[in-house]
């Protein structure tokens, strides 16, 4: 099933199969008063981002690509949670005709390419083999090669499309709790993702998103003490109209949860965060050890973004396996305001 049907209407709800290309130019767009808007308005309304990486008990790797009519940017980092310091951290944007941002509109097939100066980032989905890859190179010799599998029958991605505002929509496809393979190398040496026990995560989001938005989000991707592969993806502030993206995974099996409250001290983000779902399936404490921050106001574009790295403790309740203790699993929690 496609996200956009043959009449140009957007299909809301969950999808249990790959949705194919998300062709936003075929989606009807009306004003809040019901007027059908011209084609060029669809390009102005379209926004997209991807966030891909891996996390272990010690390291957090994150890479994001962001696209809007005003922004074509990326960031990339590797954080050592034991030493509480960045091994690498860079923020990039398209600035001239020599730079590139080529977006793949299919969450499960194709390559999104970002080039800025000597930096190159590729996020590739290979539908034939059910894999995703992140490849990045920087001018200082940093090289990242990350790969993971996220296809049926071994894994069930979370795919959902929700109403956004009066006339918009958001398609989100999430993955966590899958083993990561590959290497990270640079002036700091070489790290093997398999040897460090890292697990991967991926967020692919596209649609007519709000040009001014705010959300909170939490994610972990790890093996627990029993050897189970566990992943978490919960948020509030987005994807809550009729359906939510809130879920966790147990050895690739998707478990949906209720609405989630993410509580934190906005005066001190280093204090523990509390993450609880209304149905009691998620009851976690996140303890930060560091964070990536992007704060600035350039008039029509503004950001107040804080992505924290740390460890989760608490309980997940699974209807099949019962109580799943969570002890020190590495992951992320973030709060973000964005005008884009």
C-alpha positions as CSV (number, residue, x, y, z in Angstrom):
1,X,0.0,0.0,0.0
2,X,1.2,3.5,-0.8
3,X,1.0,6.5,1.5
4,X,-0.6,8.5,-1.2
5,X,-3.5,6.9,-3.1
6,X,-4.4,7.3,-6.8
7,X,-6.7,10.3,-6.0
8,X,-3.9,12.2,-4.2
9,X,-5.3,11.6,-0.7
10,X,-2.9,10.6,2.1
11,X,-3.6,7.3,3.9
12,X,-3.4,7.6,7.6
13,X,-2.6,4.7,9.9
14,X,-0.1,1.9,10.3
15,X,1.5,0.0,7.5
16,X,2.9,-3.6,7.8
17,X,4.6,-3.6,4.4
18,X,7.1,-1.3,2.6
19,X,5.2,1.8,1.3
20,X,7.4,2.5,-1.7
21,X,8.3,6.1,-2.7
22,X,6.6,8.9,-0.8
23,X,5.7,11.1,-3.7
24,X,4.7,14.3,-2.0
25,X,4.1,16.1,-5.3
26,X,1.2,13.7,-5.9
27,X,-0.4,14.6,-2.6
28,X,-3.3,17.0,-2.6
29,X,-2.6,20.1,-0.5
30,X,-5.4,22.5,0.6
31,X,-5.4,25.6,2.6
32,X,-7.0,25.4,6.1
33,X,-10.1,26.9,4.5
34,X,-10.3,24.2,1.9
35,X,-8.8,25.8,-1.2
36,X,-6.7,23.5,-3.4
37,X,-3.2,24.9,-3.5
38,X,-1.0,25.0,-6.6
39,X,1.8,22.4,-7.2
40,X,4.6,24.7,-6.1
41,X,3.0,24.9,-2.6
42,X,3.6,21.2,-2.2
43,X,7.4,21.7,-2.5
44,X,7.2,24.5,0.0
45,X,5.3,22.4,2.5
46,X,7.6,19.3,2.2
47,X,10.0,18.5,5.0
48,X,12.2,15.5,5.6
49,X,14.8,14.2,8.0
50,X,16.7,11.0,8.7
51,X,18.6,10.0,11.8
52,X,20.8,6.9,11.7
53,X,23.5,5.5,13.9
54,X,24.5,3.0,16.5
55,X,24.9,2.8,20.3
56,X,26.7,0.6,22.7
57,X,27.2,0.8,26.5
58,X,30.1,3.2,25.8
59,X,29.7,4.9,22.5
60,X,26.9,6.8,20.7
61,X,27.1,7.3,17.0
62,X,24.6,9.6,15.3
63,X,24.1,11.1,11.9
64,X,21.2,13.2,10.6
65,X,20.2,14.7,7.3
66,X,17.6,17.5,7.3
67,X,15.7,19.0,4.4
68,X,13.2,21.9,4.1
69,X,12.8,24.8,1.7
70,X,15.1,26.7,4.1
71,X,17.5,24.0,5.3
72,X,19.7,21.4,3.7
73,X,22.0,20.3,6.5
74,X,23.6,17.4,8.3
75,X,25.3,16.6,11.6
76,X,27.6,13.7,12.6
77,X,29.1,12.8,15.9
78,X,30.7,10.0,17.9
79,X,30.5,10.4,21.7
80,X,32.4,8.4,24.3
81,X,30.0,8.0,27.2
82,X,32.7,6.7,29.6
83,X,35.1,9.6,29.0
84,X,32.1,12.0,28.6
85,X,33.6,13.6,25.5
86,X,33.1,13.9,21.8
87,X,35.5,11.8,19.7
88,X,34.2,13.6,16.6
89,X,31.5,16.3,16.1
90,X,30.6,18.2,13.0
91,X,27.7,20.2,11.6
92,X,27.4,20.7,7.8
93,X,25.2,22.6,5.3
94,X,24.8,23.0,1.6
95,X,26.3,26.3,0.7
96,X,27.1,26.4,-3.0
97,X,26.5,24.7,-6.3
98,X,29.4,22.3,-5.7
99,X,27.6,20.9,-2.7
100,X,24.7,18.3,-3.0
101,X,21.7,17.0,-1.3
102,X,20.0,14.2,-3.2
103,X,17.1,12.7,-1.2
104,X,15.7,9.2,-1.7
105,X,11.9,9.4,-1.3
106,X,11.7,5.6,-0.6
107,X,12.4,4.6,3.0
108,X,13.3,1.1,1.9
109,X,15.1,1.6,-1.3
110,X,17.6,4.1,-2.7
111,X,20.4,6.4,-1.5
112,X,20.2,9.8,0.1
113,X,23.5,11.7,-0.7
114,X,24.8,14.7,1.1
115,X,28.0,16.4,0.0
116,X,29.5,19.6,1.6
117,X,33.0,20.4,0.6
118,X,35.2,17.4,1.4
119,X,32.5,15.8,3.6
120,X,30.3,13.0,2.1
121,X,27.4,11.2,3.7
122,X,25.4,8.4,2.2
123,X,22.3,6.7,3.7
124,X,21.3,3.7,1.6
125,X,18.3,1.4,1.8
126,X,18.6,-1.9,-0.1
127,X,15.2,-3.4,-0.5
128,X,16.4,-6.5,-2.3
129,X,18.6,-7.5,0.7
130,X,16.6,-5.8,3.5
131,X,19.5,-3.7,4.7
132,X,20.4,-0.1,5.5
133,X,23.8,1.4,5.4
134,X,25.5,4.7,6.5
135,X,28.8,5.7,4.9
136,X,30.5,8.9,5.7
137,X,33.9,10.4,5.1
138,X,35.3,13.7,6.4
139,X,38.3,15.8,5.3
140,X,40.3,14.8,8.4
141,X,40.3,11.1,7.4
142,X,37.3,10.0,9.4
143,X,35.5,7.1,7.8
144,X,32.2,5.5,9.0
145,X,30.8,2.3,7.6
146,X,27.6,1.1,9.4
147,X,25.2,-1.6,8.2
148,X,22.2,-3.4,9.7
149,X,19.2,-5.5,8.6
150,X,15.7,-4.4,9.3
151,X,13.4,-6.5,7.1
152,X,10.7,-9.2,7.6
153,X,10.5,-11.8,8.9
154,X,13.3,-11.1,11.4
155,X,12.3,-7.5,12.1
156,X,9.1,-5.4,11.9
157,X,9.7,-1.7,11.4
158,X,7.2,0.8,12.8
159,X,5.5,2.5,9.9
160,X,2.8,5.1,10.5
161,X,1.3,8.2,8.9
162,X,-0.6,10.8,10.9
163,X,-2.5,14.0,10.4
164,X,-0.4,17.1,11.0
165,X,-2.2,20.3,11.6
166,X,-5.2,21.2,9.5
167,X,-3.9,20.0,6.1
168,X,-0.5,18.3,6.7
169,X,0.6,14.8,7.3
170,X,3.7,13.0,8.6
171,X,5.0,9.6,7.6
172,X,7.5,8.1,10.1
173,X,9.4,4.8,9.8
174,X,11.4,3.7,12.8
175,X,13.9,1.0,13.6
176,X,15.8,0.1,16.8
177,X,17.1,-3.1,18.4
178,X,19.0,-4.5,15.5
179,X,22.7,-5.6,15.5
180,X,25.1,-3.1,13.9
181,X,28.1,-4.2,11.8
182,X,30.9,-2.1,10.4
183,X,33.7,0.2,11.5
184,X,34.4,3.8,12.6
185,X,38.0,5.0,11.9
186,X,39.9,8.3,12.0
187,X,42.8,10.1,13.7
188,X,41.4,8.5,17.0
189,X,42.0,5.0,15.7
190,X,39.5,2.3,14.7
191,X,36.4,0.9,16.4
192,X,34.6,-2.3,15.4
193,X,30.8,-2.1,15.9
194,X,30.5,-5.8,16.3
195,X,33.3,-6.1,18.9
196,X,31.7,-3.2,20.9
197,X,28.3,-4.9,20.9
198,X,26.6,-2.0,19.2
199,X,23.0,-1.9,18.0
200,X,21.6,0.3,15.3
201,X,18.7,2.8,15.0
202,X,17.1,4.6,12.1
203,X,14.4,7.3,11.8
204,X,13.0,8.2,8.4
205,X,10.4,11.0,8.5
206,X,8.8,12.8,5.5
207,X,5.7,14.8,4.7
208,X,4.0,18.1,5.0
209,X,5.3,18.7,8.5
210,X,4.7,21.8,10.6
211,X,7.2,24.6,9.7
212,X,7.4,25.3,13.4
213,X,7.5,22.2,15.5
214,X,8.4,20.9,18.9
215,X,8.8,17.3,20.1
216,X,10.4,15.1,22.8
217,X,11.8,11.7,21.9
218,X,13.6,8.7,23.5
219,X,15.3,5.7,22.0
220,X,17.5,2.8,23.0
221,X,18.9,0.0,20.9
222,X,20.8,-2.8,22.8
223,X,20.9,-6.4,24.1
224,X,19.7,-6.9,27.6
225,X,21.3,-9.2,30.2
226,X,19.3,-12.1,28.9
227,X,20.7,-11.6,25.4
228,X,17.5,-10.3,23.9
229,X,17.6,-7.6,21.3
230,X,15.6,-4.7,22.6
231,X,14.7,-1.4,20.9
232,X,12.6,1.6,22.1
233,X,11.1,4.5,20.2
234,X,8.7,6.9,21.9
235,X,7.9,10.5,21.5
236,X,5.4,13.2,22.2
237,X,4.6,16.5,20.3
238,X,4.4,14.8,16.9
239,X,2.5,11.7,15.5
240,X,-0.3,11.7,18.0
241,X,-3.3,12.4,15.9
242,X,-5.3,9.2,15.9
243,X,-2.2,7.0,16.0
244,X,1.2,7.2,17.7
245,X,4.7,6.0,16.8
246,X,5.3,4.8,20.4
247,X,6.6,1.2,20.5
248,X,9.4,-1.1,21.5
249,X,10.9,-4.2,20.0
250,X,11.8,-7.6,21.5
251,X,14.0,-9.7,19.2
252,X,12.5,-7.9,16.2
253,X,8.9,-8.2,17.3
254,X,7.0,-4.9,17.3
255,X,5.1,-4.0,20.5
256,X,2.9,-0.9,20.3
257,X,2.4,1.2,23.4
258,X,0.0,4.0,24.6
259,X,0.8,7.7,24.7
260,X,4.0,8.5,26.5
261,X,5.0,11.3,28.9
262,X,8.6,12.4,28.8
263,X,9.5,14.6,31.8
264,X,12.8,16.4,32.3
265,X,14.1,19.6,33.9
266,X,14.5,22.2,31.2
267,X,16.8,24.1,33.5
268,X,19.2,21.2,33.9
269,X,19.0,18.6,31.1
270,X,21.7,16.5,32.8
271,X,19.3,15.5,35.5
272,X,17.4,12.2,35.1
273,X,14.5,12.1,32.6
274,X,11.3,10.1,33.3
275,X,9.6,8.2,30.5
276,X,6.2,6.6,31.1
277,X,3.4,5.3,28.9
278,X,-0.3,5.6,29.9
279,X,-0.7,1.8,29.7
280,X,2.2,1.1,32.0
281,X,4.1,-0.8,29.3
282,X,7.0,1.8,29.5
283,X,8.4,2.9,32.8
284,X,11.9,4.1,32.5
285,X,14.5,6.5,33.9
286,X,17.1,8.0,31.5
287,X,20.3,9.2,33.0
288,X,22.3,11.5,30.7
289,X,26.1,11.6,30.5
290,X,26.4,14.2,27.7
291,X,24.6,15.7,24.8
292,X,24.7,17.3,21.3
293,X,23.3,20.8,21.2
294,X,22.3,23.1,18.4
295,X,20.8,26.4,19.5
296,X,20.4,29.5,17.3
297,X,18.0,32.0,15.8
298,X,18.6,33.3,12.3
299,X,15.2,34.9,11.9
300,X,13.1,32.6,9.6
301,X,15.1,29.6,10.8
302,X,15.6,28.7,14.5
303,X,16.7,25.7,16.5
304,X,16.7,24.8,20.2
305,X,17.8,21.2,19.9
306,X,19.3,19.0,22.7
307,X,20.0,15.3,22.0
308,X,21.3,13.7,25.2
309,X,23.3,10.5,25.4
310,X,23.0,8.1,28.4
311,X,21.6,5.0,29.9
312,X,18.1,3.7,30.5
313,X,16.9,1.8,33.6
314,X,13.4,0.6,34.5
315,X,10.8,-1.8,33.1
316,X,9.1,-2.7,29.8
317,X,5.9,-4.7,30.1
318,X,5.4,-7.2,27.2
319,X,2.1,-9.1,26.8
320,X,4.0,-12.1,25.6
321,X,7.0,-12.2,27.9
322,X,5.8,-10.2,30.8
323,X,8.1,-7.9,32.8
324,X,11.4,-7.0,31.0
325,X,14.0,-5.4,33.3
326,X,16.0,-2.6,31.7
327,X,19.4,-2.1,33.2
328,X,21.9,0.4,31.9
329,X,21.0,0.2,28.2
330,X,22.6,2.9,26.0
331,X,20.5,5.3,24.1
332,X,19.2,8.8,23.5
333,X,16.6,11.3,24.8
334,X,16.0,14.6,23.1
335,X,13.9,17.8,23.2
336,X,13.7,20.0,20.1
337,X,12.1,23.2,18.9
338,X,12.6,23.8,15.2
339,X,11.5,26.6,12.9
340,X,12.4,25.4,9.4
